[in-house]
Amino acid sequence: MAFESVPGVVDVEVVRGAQTAAGAPFDLVFEIPHGATRTEDFTRVAARMTSPVPDRLVDFFHVNTDVGAPELAAATAQALVAALPAHTVAIVRSRVPRTFIDCNRRLDASPEEFKAGKVGPGLMPWVTTAEDRAMLRALYDGYVAMVRAAVTNLASRGAMVMLHTYAPRTVDVEVDLKIVESLHRAYQPDVERTWPLRPAVDVIGNAPDGTSHAPAAVVDVLRRELAALDLELGDSATYPLHPSTLAYQHVVDHPGRALCVEFRRDLVADPFVPFVEVRIGVAKVARLAGALSTALQAWWSA
């Protein structure tokens, strides 16, 4: 299939170094499965839904989507090809809101598997009609196919980064028909501060059986670079790398050449505020992109 953007489904971008030729394979693929970060991404799909959905569901969208991840991927790609001008980076960004269907989930996984992985479901509980399920599955399949096309074009020493951002605190609420009310209670100032603060950055590399799939050389450099910024690096501190996610399969398929990582949203948003579309801080992103780019270069320095 052609490696090109599909409106409303996936954005693709190829960032080439000064010494690369058109058509060169990708040295690095950034995958951003939760890249639908703008209000228009939500409203576009919501307008097509025939299922009754919770009131103010857009509030859940804004709390739950990976704001800043697309900007961080773009800045890191530019920094990487500046340092390694013979390299080419592809960025694959979903524009399908995980508020309806999650493009980082195995849709055949059971509710028990999602809970064991401490992740939300693949298809949200308010999606109840066959028409909606078919529509959302087509969007999901379109995105997953584009990721597959990018991975197929990886160079022999190519690598992948599954890039995410997460809310500053672990807010423990059920993803059900009362999700909006539950979130507004959880984010009341006197309640929000009681939730556990997440690491600034968390490498999601430990499988449920304890096996680490994180690329050690990259993680070591990332830890050093973040320490210089007074930021801590977690080791699957928030949740495991679970087989119910598509990221798990990418990591298994590319041993030592795939990194799944979460950055805290208050480190990229200017500022992070729940329930609204936030502005991304250019300087904040550049600071993190420098650290991430330096770490990723470890894949090609050995």
Sequence and secondary structure as in RCSB ss.txt:
>XXXX:A:sequence
MAFESVPGVVDVEVVRGAQTAAGAPFDLVFEIPHGATRTEDFTRVAARMTSPVPDRLVDFFHVNTDVGAPELAAA
TAQALVAALPAHTVAIVRSRVPRTFIDCNRRLDASPEEFKAGKVGPGLMPWVTTAEDRAMLRALYDGYVAMVRAA
VTNLASRGAMVMLHTYAPRTVDVEVDLKIVESLHRAYQPDVERTWPLRPAVDVIGNAPDGTSHAPAAVVDVLRRE
LAALDLELGDSATYPLHPSTLAYQHVVDHPGRALCVEFRRDLVADPFVPFVEVRIGVAKVARLAGALSTALQAWW
SA
>XXXX:A:secstr
     BTTTEEEEEEE TT  TT  EEEEEEETT   SHHHHHHHHTT  S   TTHHHHHHHHS TTHHHHHHH
HHHHHHHHSTT EEEEEEE S TTTB TTB TT  HHHHHHTT   SB TT  SHHHHHHHHHHHHHHHHHHHHH
HHTEEEEEEEEEEEEE SB      STTHHHHHHHHTSHHHHTTS B  SEEE  B TTS B S HHHHHHHHHH
HHHTT  EEES S    TTBHHHHHHHHSTTSEEEEEEEGGGTBSS  TTS   B HHHHHHHHHHHHHHHTHHH
H 
